[in-house]
Amino acid sequence: MAGEKPQLRIGLIGTGFMGKTHVFGFAAAQRVFDLPYELVLHTVADRTDDLAAQAAQALGFARASGDWRRLVEDSEIDMIDITAPNAFHKEMALAAIAAGKHVYCEKPLAPVAADARRMAEAAEAAGVRTQVGFNYLCNPLLALARQMIRAGELGEIRSYRGIHAEDYMADAESPFTFRHDPVGGGALVDLGSHALATAEFLLGSVERVLGDSVTVIASRQDGRGGRRTIEVDDIGRAFLRFANGASGSIEASWVATGRKMQHDFEVYGTKGALVFSQERFNELHFYSTADPGGRRGFRRIEAGPDHDPCGFFCVAPGHQLGFNDLKAIEIARFVDAIAGKRDESFGFRAGQRIQELVEAIQGSARESKWLRTD
């Protein structure tokens, strides 16, 4: 029928929180944006056939499988969406790439930078499109902040502070999880990766790092009546030197009692400053030295239709985007990249870069010295 869009058939691996979030994003992106494809929820994979069948029923997939390899081998599927634990990302993504599938993978791309590099190289060689799940960068107010910085509205940038802090590991009696795996685990990997991605999104390349890592809870329940020693960081910090001459810091903590989503940044320049908090992520606060004496202070900029693509979701300022909306924006951009309408917004090469920064900070913490990141 004339006017019908081609289908983009999706295979989802993993049905936990992020898997559900991706499905919400697919549904919203399909309704909100004029996408070049019709998104089809083809097959979902979980650890067993029964779990996969339950997920298919709940999430709206046509088919289910207890073996993710069937999705990769299925010629009907165009995109593989990976929300499985970090340790499986490499194997799944490489298999999907070898089968000619586009790949959407949650962060971190891989537990180690060498694996991330191999994944990026494989995708480029195969000519498939990729996306890593850094959807906080899809907030229109972050794009506005970067625009203001690049336009010189803050003057010469002097310093930067970033933090991503939550409290989901604050309880010392909470059990050992895949996030505590010595290979690719820890707060810096899980949360600091977001802080680093935001820092480079706003200010450009980080050239040098000085890291520090702290393990606050020495052991956790192993699920078998014993305890397992923790080898990864509960808190990771780093001082940063940017290529543009600015300096700054980032912190990652999953033991920050009371914090649920403190993905925040502060940027200070000679003419002004910007302050942002993910816990109120429809607001950006701007201070300008151009304001007259007696009238200076941080003014609130509210997200609204003037900040593309807010207008697709909200009829006026103050009506609020949500976390799942950011996922929908990320998915829409990836679908456009698959169609050749735009470049990858945060592909596997970008995911590799973040893992390299993480490893540089980890190495600096071990050696207690500055390390270059280029």
ChimeraX attribute file (.defattr): number of C-alpha atoms within 10 A of each C-alpha:
attribute: neighborCount
match mode: 1-to-1
recipient: residues
	/A:1	4
	/A:2	4
	/A:3	5
	/A:4	8
	/A:5	12
	/A:6	10
	/A:7	13
	/A:8	20
	/A:9	17
	/A:10	25
	/A:11	29
	/A:12	27
	/A:13	28
	/A:14	21
	/A:15	24
	/A:16	13
	/A:17	9
	/A:18	15
	/A:19	21
	/A:20	17
	/A:21	18
	/A:22	24
	/A:23	21
	/A:24	17
	/A:25	22
	/A:26	22
	/A:27	16
	/A:28	19
	/A:29	25
	/A:30	19
	/A:31	12
	/A:32	15
	/A:33	15
	/A:34	11
	/A:35	17
	/A:36	19
	/A:37	17
	/A:38	15
	/A:39	18
	/A:40	19
	/A:41	21
	/A:42	21
	/A:43	27
	/A:44	33
	/A:45	27
	/A:46	23
	/A:47	15
	/A:48	13
	/A:49	15
	/A:50	13
	/A:51	16
	/A:52	24
	/A:53	21
	/A:54	15
	/A:55	24
	/A:56	23
	/A:57	13
	/A:58	10
	/A:59	16
	/A:60	15
	/A:61	20
	/A:62	13
	/A:63	17
	/A:64	26
	/A:65	22
	/A:66	18
	/A:67	16
	/A:68	22
	/A:69	14
	/A:70	14
	/A:71	26
	/A:72	25
	/A:73	15
	/A:74	13
	/A:75	11
	/A:76	14
	/A:77	21
	/A:78	21
	/A:79	26
	/A:80	28
	/A:81	26
	/A:82	30
	/A:83	24
	/A:84	21
	/A:85	16
	/A:86	22
	/A:87	19
	/A:88	14
	/A:89	23
	/A:90	19
	/A:91	12
	/A:92	21
	/A:93	27
	/A:94	20
	/A:95	17
	/A:96	24
	/A:97	25
	/A:98	16
	/A:99	16
	/A:100	21
	/A:101	28
	/A:102	25
	/A:103	28
	/A:104	25
	/A:105	27
	/A:106	23
	/A:107	25
	/A:108	27
	/A:109	33
	/A:110	29
	/A:111	22
	/A:112	20
	/A:113	22
	/A:114	13
	/A:115	18
	/A:116	25
	/A:117	21
	/A:118	17
	/A:119	26
	/A:120	23
	/A:121	14
	/A:122	17
	/A:123	25
	/A:124	15
	/A:125	11
	/A:126	15
	/A:127	13
	/A:128	18
	/A:129	24
	/A:130	30
	/A:131	28
	/A:132	25
	/A:133	23
	/A:134	23
	/A:135	20
	/A:136	19
	/A:137	21
	/A:138	20
	/A:139	25
	/A:140	23
	/A:141	22
	/A:142	19
	/A:143	16
	/A:144	17
	/A:145	23
	/A:146	16
	/A:147	13
	/A:148	16
	/A:149	22
	/A:150	15
	/A:151	10
	/A:152	14
	/A:153	21
	/A:154	23
	/A:155	18
	/A:156	17
	/A:157	22
	/A:158	16
	/A:159	20
	/A:160	24
	/A:161	19
	/A:162	27
	/A:163	25
	/A:164	28
	/A:165	25
	/A:166	21
	/A:167	16
	/A:168	15
	/A:169	19
	/A:170	18
	/A:171	12
	/A:172	13
	/A:173	12
	/A:174	13
	/A:175	15
	/A:176	18
	/A:177	13
	/A:178	13
	/A:179	17
	/A:180	21
	/A:181	16
	/A:182	13
	/A:183	15
	/A:184	23
	/A:185	22
	/A:186	27
	/A:187	29
	/A:188	30
	/A:189	27
	/A:190	20
	/A:191	23
	/A:192	29
	/A:193	24
	/A:194	25
	/A:195	26
	/A:196	28
	/A:197	22
	/A:198	22
	/A:199	25
	/A:200	13
	/A:201	15
	/A:202	22
	/A:203	20
	/A:204	15
	/A:205	17
	/A:206	22
	/A:207	17
	/A:208	22
	/A:209	28
	/A:210	22
	/A:211	27
	/A:212	21
	/A:213	22
	/A:214	16
	/A:215	16
	/A:216	14
	/A:217	18
	/A:218	14
	/A:219	18
	/A:220	19
	/A:221	16
	/A:222	14
	/A:223	11
	/A:224	7
	/A:225	6
	/A:226	9
	/A:227	15
	/A:228	15
	/A:229	13
	/A:230	18
	/A:231	17
	/A:232	24
	/A:233	25
	/A:234	24
	/A:235	22
	/A:236	26
	/A:237	25
	/A:238	27
	/A:239	18
	/A:240	24
	/A:241	21
	/A:242	19
	/A:243	13
	/A:244	14
	/A:245	13
	/A:246	19
	/A:247	19
	/A:248	20
	/A:249	21
	/A:250	24
	/A:251	24
	/A:252	31
	/A:253	28
	/A:254	24
	/A:255	21
	/A:256	18
	/A:257	14
	/A:258	12
	/A:259	17
	/A:260	15
	/A:261	15
	/A:262	21
	/A:263	25
	/A:264	20
	/A:265	21
	/A:266	17
	/A:267	24
	/A:268	21
	/A:269	21
	/A:270	15
	/A:271	15
	/A:272	21
	/A:273	24
	/A:274	22
	/A:275	20
	/A:276	23
	/A:277	19
	/A:278	18
	/A:279	13
	/A:280	13
	/A:281	21
	/A:282	22
	/A:283	21
	/A:284	21
	/A:285	17
	/A:286	20
	/A:287	20
	/A:288	19
	/A:289	17
	/A:290	11
	/A:291	11
	/A:292	8
	/A:293	8
	/A:294	6
	/A:295	9
	/A:296	12
	/A:297	13
	/A:298	15
	/A:299	14
	/A:300	15
	/A:301	15
	/A:302	19
	/A:303	25
	/A:304	24
	/A:305	18
	/A:306	12
	/A:307	15
	/A:308	15
	/A:309	15
	/A:310	23
	/A:311	15
	/A:312	14
	/A:313	18
	/A:314	15
	/A:315	12
	/A:316	14
	/A:317	17
	/A:318	14
	/A:319	15
	/A:320	18
	/A:321	18
	/A:322	12
	/A:323	14
	/A:324	18
	/A:325	22
	/A:326	21
	/A:327	26
	/A:328	26
	/A:329	25
	/A:330	26
	/A:331	25
	/A:332	22
	/A:333	23
	/A:334	26
	/A:335	26
	/A:336	18
	/A:337	19
	/A:338	22
	/A:339	15
	/A:340	12
	/A:341	12
	/A:342	12
	/A:343	14
	/A:344	20
	/A:345	18
	/A:346	20
	/A:347	23
	/A:348	28
	/A:349	22
	/A:350	20
	/A:351	28
	/A:352	24
	/A:353	21
	/A:354	25
	/A:355	28
	/A:356	19
	/A:357	24
	/A:358	25
	/A:359	20
	/A:360	23
	/A:361	30
	/A:362	24
	/A:363	18
	/A:364	21
	/A:365	21
	/A:366	12
	/A:367	13
	/A:368	13
	/A:369	13
	/A:370	19
	/A:371	18
	/A:372	14
	/A:373	16
	/A:374	11
